[in-house]
């Protein structure tokens, strides 16, 4: 289980090393490219070396020609001696034409060979120049394409940003609409639940009223109509007055006649259920109503059955006065037989006076109102549900638009970055190609000058050679008639002369070539002296970079082999881990099944234990009752259980049967409820627990209060410290950015200034002449300088005794490196700076240098050098 993370970590490290080697290889290739840009001097040096080699070869050839001339001089002396000894007459025709022809041939041969070599060099340079021209054209075309892409991406950037902003605003708006719809839905649901609860409570109250009226016991008896409150309808606004006038009659059961009333009363009496009966047909003497009051009979009507006679009887003497309870009292005193009520529900009648401060409408009316309100709430809930669905659909659409717009913007930003990097690379490549082309053009011009200089001379020598060959042919024809010996001697002399002429011509040609080479070497030396300052050390640096490139390639190949091995090992370990995971899941499933079985068994055990406890409690209660009865018999009646069993039945009233008395006693026992013998102990335990929990709750509340105070103080301190630090860093960042980017502008802003505890920081960087929205559009050196500006702004705002930086200036050019070193020099007087660097100028500005070296066959060691001393 621990091997896979380690192997994956090694694989990631290997990938990181490969990426680092690739980055280093790119740096080496860039350095090599920058060095190769100055390849003109190196080409001149190579040409000078080649010319020096040619000059050495010419010197060797000249030495060989001198030795041949010396040998030929000795041979000519021998021939002259032999000619004098033979006393040969002078020839008829001289040998000047042959000597001259030999001289011309000796000069013409090297010139032709040099001319062919110059032509070959000119053709090769021309082909190379054409390839460079094609490469420059391709680079220009690619540069135009990249610039077109960059302009297209830049033109599309504003529209894409606007689309993202609009999509984000739309998403926020739809999200707020969704929140409002959800809030409305929750409110409607709460309202519906409230009215449903009220409806259930009213139904329960109505059911209780029916039970209290005895209607449930009497509803199956013939002649029973219903409860009075459910059989009438009260005019709106008169509910309180009618309720006050009817009083408890509203809960009475209405029957058709007196006989039905007797049967109902007998049923109630027999069933031990309380209730009241109103029998129709019983007339009540109607009194004359006063003019000061309004009769309530006209305000009440029957719903189903015709109970108007009963209403006439109940409300015939009921009036409602417009004044308050005082007027009702006065009228009741004046007319004792009347029932006087008010609109507020006050009642003054023969049964007494009452003031009802909180009169409500009847239960049935309230139930109808609750039903209507519940229907309204359901309609509101349905509308809110539709609104939530609409808001969710709009929110999903807005989120989808935002999710679609953001990748387009990021893709456009990537295109901008790629185009900018491609343009920069293409410009460097075009500059290198143009420089190389100019160098080749200079070489082509030199070759063409040499060709223009040597070609007329070759043509002239070829014409002279034709004339001299003709003259030489005449000389040979005239000499054929001489003496054979003389001819042989002359032939030998002519051969020697020809050889001398050729050797002298070769010597002259070699001297001319040496002169031309010396002139070219002088020109190259002069040009090299002009470039010696700029080209110093570039050749050695190029060799070092080539060696570094080869070493990096070798190291990357080895790391690639190691990475493939680690990939194989990771796959093997992952397969093994998947197998182990499958086994673990199987065991977990089995364990879950066993846990479910255990929970079921524990639940059954708990039910059995509860049943046993209930049985034990019931048994305890029975024993307690037996003991209590026995003790009560012993104390109160001075008897035991046997005496009680043997005693006669207690006397009963005539109208009370033993069964009725037993039911009354059982009803009393039911109302008393079971006796809990452990109630006192449970009360003491619960009281102690209640006191403890109350004390703990007070402690928690006080602790929470103190903790809230501490949190508030800490938040305030964090806001103060962060605000102060942000102001300092922002000001220092602006100053340092303007130092590193002359003419540029940089600033720090807060994403949510009103929420200092949750805000983020946005870093803006605008170098001179650029208007960018993202740091990714800056070059590598500009991003490095921006990061350094922010870093040193923090250093300046909150100083430290020392700072450690690792190759922070690797991507900087000479100008930006000079600015960075200037910034470092400001901090070196206040703190120690430890910088890991490969830059020579950074090392030159240091006070102490530390390096790690390793001798062949030895171990690594650290070397230090104090540069300042």
Secondary structure, 3 states (H helix, E strand, C coil): CHHHHHHHHHHHHHHHHHHHHHHHHHHHHHHHHHHHCCHHHHHHHHHHHHHHHHHHHHHHHHHHHHHHHHHHHHHHHHHHHHHHHHCCCCCCCCCHHHHHHHHHHHHHHHHHHHHHHHHHHHHHHHHHHHHHHHHHHHHHHHHHHHHHHHHHHHHHHHHHHHHHHHHHHHHHHHHHHHHHHHHHHHHHHHHHHHHHHHHHHHHHHHHHHHHHHCHHHHCCCCCEEEEHHHHEEECCCCHHHHHHHHHHHHHCEEECCHHHHHHHHHHHHHHCCCCCEEECCCCCCCCCCCCCEEECHHHEEECCCCCHHHHHHHHCCEEEECCCHHHHHHHHHHCCCCEEEECCCCEEECCEEECCCCCCCCHHHHHHHHHHHHHHHHHHHHHHHHHHHHHHHHHHHHHHHHHHHHHHHHHHHHHHHHHHHHHHHHHHHHHHHHHHHHHHHHHHHHHHHHHHHHHHHHHHHHHHHHHHHHHHHHHHHHHCCCCHHHHHHHHHHHHHHHHHHHHHHHHHHHHHHHHHHHHHHHHHHHHHHHHHHHHCCHHHHHHHHHHHHHHHHHHHHHHHHHHHHHHHHHHHHHHHHHHHHHHHHHHHHHHHHHHHHHHHHHHHHHHHHHHHHHHHHHHHHHHHHHHHHHHHHHHHCCCCHHHHHHCCCCCCCCCCCHHHHHHHHHHHHHHHCCCCCCHHHHHHHHHHHHHHHHHHHHHHHHHHHHHHHHHHHHHHHHHHHHHHHHHHHHHHHHHHHHHHCCCCEEEEEECCCCCCCCCCEEEEEECCCCCCCCHHHCCHHHHHHHHHHHHHHHHHHCCCCEEEEECCCCCCCHHHHHHHHHHHHHHCCCCEEEEECCCHHHHHCCCEEEEEEECCCCCEEEEEEECCC
